[in-house]
Amino acid sequence: MLSDVELKIIDAWRFENMMPSRAATIRALIRLGLEANGVDVTDILKDAEKLSDIPKSDDVGIV
C-alpha cells in the first residue's frame, strides 16, 4: 500500500517521463533503484522471461 503522497510523487514522475501506466512506472523505478545499487537486471530479466509460462501479448495473434 502506498500513501497519497507517495502516489502523487510516482504519478508526477510517470507524467514527466511519459510512462503508459502506474504499474509500468513502478517497475521502471524499481529497476532504476536496483541498477543504482549495482544490480545488473538485464540477465535477471532474460532468465525470468525464459522461465515464464505466462503468454505475452506478442505471443497472441489476431486471426
MITOR-495637 format. One record per atom (N, C-alpha, C, CB): x, y, z; atom name; residue in one letter; residue number from 1. Coordinates in steps of 0.001 Angstrom, whole numbers, padded with zeros to 6 digits, m for minus. Glycine has a CB too. Example, Ala and Ser with C-alpha at 12.3 -4.5 7.8 and 13.67 -1.06 7.14 Angstrom:
! MITOR-495637
c1/c2/c3/atom/res/n
013190/m005690/007800/N/A/1 .
012300/m004500/007800/CA/A/1 .
013200/m003300/007800/C/A/1 .
011308/m004473/009046/CB/A/1 .
012850/m002250/007080/N/S/2 .
013670/m001060/007140/CA/S/2 .
012900/000030/007870/C/S/2 .
014084/m000598/005725/CB/S/2 .
! end
This chain:
! MITOR-495637
c1/c2/c3/atom/res/n
000835/m001176/000000/N/M/1 .
000000/000000/000000/CA/M/1 .
000887/001249/000000/C/M/1 .
m000954/m000008/001215/CB/M/1 .
000465/002227/m000732/N/L/2 .
001200/003483/m000807/CA/L/2 .
000342/004615/m000254/C/L/2 .
001628/003785/m002262/CB/L/2 .
000999/005574/000342/N/S/3 .
000273/006739/000854/CA/S/3 .
m000114/007650/m000311/C/S/3 .
001133/007516/001898/CB/S/3 .
m000992/008580/m000040/N/D/4 .
m001405/009536/m001067/CA/D/4 .
m000213/010357/m001564/C/D/4 .
m002499/010469/m000519/CB/D/4 .
000685/010708/m000666/N/V/5 .
001879/011486/m001042/CA/V/5 .
002774/010663/m001959/C/V/5 .
002669/011933/000219/CB/V/5 .
002983/009386/m001613/N/E/6 .
003805/008519/m002461/CA/E/6 .
003197/008362/m003850/C/E/6 .
003976/007145/m001810/CB/E/6 .
001887/008200/m003912/N/L/7 .
001220/008081/m005208/CA/L/7 .
001363/009357/m006039/C/L/7 .
m000257/007755/m005010/CB/L/7 .
001278/010505/m005388/N/K/8 .
001449/011770/m006114/CA/K/8 .
002855/011894/m006673/C/K/8 .
001144/012961/m005200/CB/K/8 .
003847/011474/m005903/N/I/9 .
005232/011520/m006366/CA/I/9 .
005422/010568/m007551/C/I/9 .
006204/011155/m005216/CB/I/9 .
004890/009358/m007432/N/I/10 .
005004/008373/m008521/CA/I/10 .
004279/008871/m009761/C/I/10 .
004433/007001/m008085/CB/I/10 .
003087/009416/m009602/N/D/11 .
002339/009923/m010749/CA/D/11 .
003045/011117/m011398/C/D/11 .
000926/010319/m010322/CB/D/11 .
003657/011970/m010600/N/A/12 .
004406/013108/m011164/CA/A/12 .
005574/012596/m012002/C/A/12 .
004925/014050/m010033/CB/A/12 .
006300/011603/m011485/N/W/13 .
007422/011021/m012236/CA/W/13 .
006899/010343/m013503/C/W/13 .
008211/010001/m011358/CB/W/13 .
005760/009667/m013366/N/R/14 .
005138/008987/m014515/CA/R/14 .
004863/009967/m015652/C/R/14 .
003828/008299/m014088/CB/R/14 .
004230/011081/m015347/N/F/15 .
003851/012025/m016396/CA/F/15 .
005060/012782/m016949/C/F/15 .
002824/013014/m015861/CB/F/15 .
006043/013063/m016093/N/E/16 .
007277/013704/m016569/CA/E/16 .
008026/012806/m017545/C/E/16 .
008186/014061/m015386/CB/E/16 .
007930/011491/m017348/N/N/17 .
008663/010528/m018171/CA/N/17 .
007771/009810/m019171/C/N/17 .
009344/009515/m017291/CB/N/17 .
006535/010295/m019320/N/M/18 .
005584/009782/m020303/CA/M/18 .
005441/008259/m020242/C/M/18 .
006011/010198/m021696/CB/M/18 .
005248/007748/m019028/N/M/19 .
005064/006318/m018828/CA/M/19 .
003605/005962/m019114/C/M/19 .
005469/005899/m017383/CB/M/19 .
003340/004767/m019659/N/P/20 .
001974/004412/m020049/CA/P/20 .
001035/004091/m018894/C/P/20 .
002017/003252/m020956/CB/P/20 .
001580/003668/m017750/N/S/21 .
000715/003299/m016628/CA/S/21 .
001473/003449/m015317/C/S/21 .
000193/001851/m016787/CB/S/21 .
000733/003428/m014237/N/R/22 .
001365/003498/m012916/CA/R/22 .
002195/002236/m012671/C/R/22 .
000294/003671/m011800/CB/R/22 .
001688/001079/m013114/N/A/23 .
002428/m000174/m012929/CA/A/23 .
003766/m000132/m013671/C/A/23 .
001586/m001373/m013417/CB/A/23 .
003745/000365/m014901/N/A/24 .
004985/000476/m015671/CA/A/24 .
005951/001444/m014993/C/A/24 .
004690/000937/m017112/CB/A/24 .
005408/002493/m014416/N/T/25 .
006223/003472/m013702/CA/T/25 .
006899/002843/m012502/C/T/25 .
005375/004658/m013261/CB/T/25 .
006154/002088/m011732/N/I/26 .
006717/001449/m010545/CA/I/26 .
007785/000435/m010946/C/I/26 .
005608/000764/m009719/CB/I/26 .
007535/m000345/m012015/N/R/27 .
008562/m001286/m012487/CA/R/27 .
009826/m000547/m012898/C/R/27 .
008033/m002118/m013668/CB/R/27 .
009674/000578/m013603/N/A/28 .
010838/001361/m014038/CA/A/28 .
011599/001919/m012841/C/A/28 .
010400/002510/m014964/CB/A/28 .
010882/002399/m011843/N/L/29 .
011535/002947/m010658/CA/L/29 .
012270/001860/m009869/C/L/29 .
010507/003638/m009763/CB/L/29 .
011680/000680/m009782/N/I/30 .
012356/m000434/m009113/CA/I/30 .
013634/m000792/m009863/C/I/30 .
011423/m001667/m009014/CB/I/30 .
013534/m000876/m011184/N/R/31 .
014713/m001203/m011992/CA/R/31 .
015804/m000144/m011812/C/R/31 .
014329/m001326/m013484/CB/R/31 .
015421/001125/m011839/N/L/32 .
016401/002195/m011638/CA/L/32 .
017062/002094/m010265/C/L/32 .
015732/003563/m011794/CB/L/32 .
016273/001770/m009268/N/G/33 .
016817/001614/m007922/CA/G/33 .
017792/000457/m007829/C/G/33 .
015701/001416/m006931/CB/G/33 .
017445/m000661/m008444/N/L/34 .
018347/m001811/m008448/CA/L/34 .
019647/m001489/m009181/C/L/34 .
017666/m003020/m009095/CB/L/34 .
019518/m000866/m010353/N/E/35 .
020704/m000512/m011127/CA/E/35 .
021579/000483/m010376/C/E/35 .
020301/000064/m012480/CB/E/35 .
020965/001416/m009652/N/A/36 .
021721/002396/m008875/CA/A/36 .
022527/001727/m007766/C/A/36 .
020778/003439/m008277/CB/A/36 .
022078/000530/m007363/N/N/37 .
022788/m000221/m006326/CA/N/37 .
023679/m001306/m006907/C/N/37 .
021799/m000839/m005364/CB/N/37 .
023960/m001209/m008212/N/G/38 .
024923/m002109/m008840/CA/G/38 .
024386/m003446/m009297/C/G/38 .
026010/m002351/m007919/CB/G/38 .
023080/m003615/m009327/N/V/39 .
022496/m004874/m009778/CA/V/39 .
022301/m004806/m011292/C/V/39 .
021140/m005162/m009050/CB/V/39 .
022839/m005814/m012011/N/D/40 .
022636/m005886/m013460/CA/D/40 .
021353/m006665/m013710/C/D/40 .
023862/m006559/m014186/CB/D/40 .
020284/m005953/m013970/N/V/41 .
018970/m006593/m014107/CA/V/41 .
018739/m007204/m015478/C/V/41 .
017886/m005595/m013825/CB/V/41 .
019570/m006902/m016463/N/T/42 .
019374/m007406/m017822/CA/T/42 .
019356/m008923/m017853/C/T/42 .
020463/m006883/m018745/CB/T/42 .
020368/m009553/m017282/N/D/43 .
020426/m011014/m017276/CA/D/43 .
019315/m011621/m016435/C/D/43 .
021774/m011483/m016762/CB/D/43 .
018982/m010979/m015326/N/I/44 .
017913/m011477/m014464/CA/I/44 .
016585/m011472/m015217/C/I/44 .
017807/m010625/m013179/CB/I/44 .
016309/m010402/m015955/N/L/45 .
015060/m010315/m016709/CA/L/45 .
015014/m011339/m017839/C/L/45 .
014883/m008909/m017274/CB/L/45 .
016134/m011552/m018520/N/K/46 .
016170/m012552/m019596/CA/K/46 .
015895/m013945/m019040/C/K/46 .
017536/m012527/m020318/CB/K/46 .
016517/m014283/m017905/N/D/47 .
016286/m015585/m017282/CA/D/47 .
014838/m015735/m016842/C/D/47 .
017217/m015777/m016088/CB/D/47 .
014263/m014689/m016298/N/A/48 .
012874/m014743/m015839/CA/A/48 .
011922/m014957/m017013/C/A/48 .
012506/m013454/m015085/CB/A/48 .
012201/m014329/m018149/N/E/49 .
011343/m014499/m019328/CA/E/49 .
011392/m015932/m019835/C/E/49 .
011764/m013534/m020447/CB/E/49 .
012555/m016565/m019767/N/K/50 .
012694/m017953/m020214/CA/K/50 .
011879/m018889/m019338/C/K/50 .
014165/m018376/m020206/CB/K/50 .
011785/m018591/m018040/N/L/51 .
011090/m019454/m017101/CA/L/51 .
009589/m019203/m017057/C/L/51 .
011667/m019277/m015736/CB/L/51 .
009149/m018089/m017608/N/S/52 .
007745/m017716/m017504/CA/S/52 .
006878/m018506/m018478/C/S/52 .
007580/m016228/m017753/CB/S/52 .
005795/m019063/m017956/N/D/53 .
004814/m019766/m018794/CA/D/53 .
003659/m018850/m019187/C/D/53 .
004273/m020999/m018061/CB/D/53 .
003692/m017625/m018708/N/I/54 .
002607/m016693/m018977/CA/I/54 .
002788/m016127/m020379/C/I/54 .
002566/m015554/m017916/CB/I/54 .
001803/m016274/m021256/N/P/55 .
001950/m015721/m022600/CA/P/55 .
001990/m014190/m022584/C/P/55 .
000808/m016203/m023490/CB/P/55 .
002773/m013645/m023477/N/K/56 .
002866/m012199/m023614/CA/K/56 .
001994/m011767/m024786/C/K/56 .
004343/m011744/m023816/CB/K/56 .
001704/m010493/m024889/N/S/57 .
000846/m010011/m025965/CA/S/57 .
001444/m010315/m027330/C/S/57 .
000609/m008514/m025821/CB/S/57 .
002779/m010342/m027424/N/D/58 .
003422/m010664/m028703/CA/D/58 .
003186/m012118/m029124/C/D/58 .
004921/m010394/m028613/CB/D/58 .
002854/m012992/m028155/N/D/59 .
002643/m014406/m028441/CA/D/59 .
001256/m014677/m029029/C/D/59 .
002834/m015222/m027175/CB/D/59 .
000374/m013706/m028935/N/V/60 .
m001013/m013906/m029357/CA/V/60 .
m001281/m013075/m030598/C/V/60 .
m002006/m013531/m028223/CB/V/60 .
m001754/m013736/m031639/N/G/61 .
m002071/m013011/m032857/CA/G/61 .
m003569/m012982/m033106/C/G/61 .
m001356/m013633/m034042/CB/G/61 .
m003957/m012039/m033912/N/I/62 .
m005370/m011946/m034295/CA/I/62 .
m005530/m012613/m035646/C/I/62 .
m005863/m010457/m034340/CB/I/62 .
m006484/m013520/m035736/N/V/63 .
m006705/m014258/m036976/CA/V/63 .
m007674/m013529/m037861/C/V/63 .
m007213/m015657/m036692/CB/V/63 .
! end
